[in-house]
Amino acid sequence: MRRLRMGMIGGGPGAFIGPVHRIAAEMDREIELVAGVFSSDAGRSRAAGESYRIDPARAYPDLDTMFAAEKAREDGIDFVSIVSPNHHHLPAARAALAAGLPVISDKPATTTFAEAKELAGHVAAAGLPYGLTHTYSGYPLVREARARVAAGQIGTVRKVVVEYPQGWLAGEAVGKQAEWRVDPARSGPGGCIGDIGTHAFQLTEFISGQEVTEILADLGAVVPGRQVDDDCTVLLRFSNGARGVLLASQIEVGEMNGLRIRLYGDKGGMVWKQEVPNTLTLHTLDGRTEIIHAAGTQIGPDAASRTRTPTGHPEGYLEAFANIYRDFAAVLRGEEAPLLPGIDTALRGMAFIATAVEASNNRAGWVPLTV
């Protein structure tokens, strides 16, 4: 079985996420990065190609050149990975799909909900796979949590609390990674809510198995002069009547990447923390607490199939990211990967961002979340 050939869009010099995508995609030896338009600047694109150690002739200056050249090759790319800032996502995906190439993209899918609906139309018209890298749903114990909730282990879900605190934007936004995230022309109207709030939102629905139907949002731009939100509090109501709270912030000094989710049902509760990702804590009504370990004998088949080392050998972010790429590779090979976030997840995420921003700006109280 040959490796699938990947073309990357974005990920040029100074980008954090490009190398992460490359490592994750290649981890299981099913995919190989062979080409890319790594920057809108031809020289920087060539420099990135050198750093990725690909054929210099396949570090292209623009998308049209890459698509034409790769189509003419017998060993041309099989799909593209979009790792550029948000405002590039729609035009890059649209061009790739028009060229007959499946797409996997960083989140959020686009800058606005209207763009997401346009993207969904292009995906449907092309009839090609589309994946979204909601990395945290690739963690084995997140998938174990989802399976246990679906099996009724904590009973009917009553309450979901998800927190995603960071502190890296508590001051002036300095550097390439920070600057575009606080620029609404590049990030879209949602700042923190789009950057990390959308991860927290996706995780609530992914694990609980319920859809959010209404929200009450309070988003703020705390740092003086900032044009997009950097601190978010959102109350949630779910399709089964459960209530929830989503807290996302990038101004909490001292916090790093403290994503945590807690779910409570009528029979028990569970807790998972991204910074301690290899344990899942379960509580029962009779007062017992159980710790589930990644790769342990008590985990189910999906979680077990997504671990690479024996229990006690920590796996983390890169391995979770690789699981998303493994799922996408399976889809490209004609296999099923039902847990891969796709265009439906993209639409729900963008609807959440748009609804939260508008509702907070208008102080609208509870508003429906519709896609």
Protein Blocks (a to p, Z undefined) as FASTA:
>chain_A
ZZdddddeejiehiaklmmmmmmmmmnopaccfbdcfbfblklmmmmmmmnopafklmcf
bfklmmmmmmmpmkbcfbdcdfbdfklmmmmmmmmmmnopacdddddfblbfklmmmmmm
mmmmnopacddddfklmpmklmmmmmmmmnomnopafbdcdddddfklmmccedjklmmm
mmmklnojblklmmmmmmmmmmmmmmnopacfbdcdddddfbghiabdfbdcdddddfko
pacdddddfkbghiablcccddddfkbccdddfklmmbccdddfkopacdddehiakbcf
klmmmccbdehiacdfklmmmmmmmmmmmmmnopacfkbccfklmmmmmmmmmmmmmmmm
nonojadddZZ
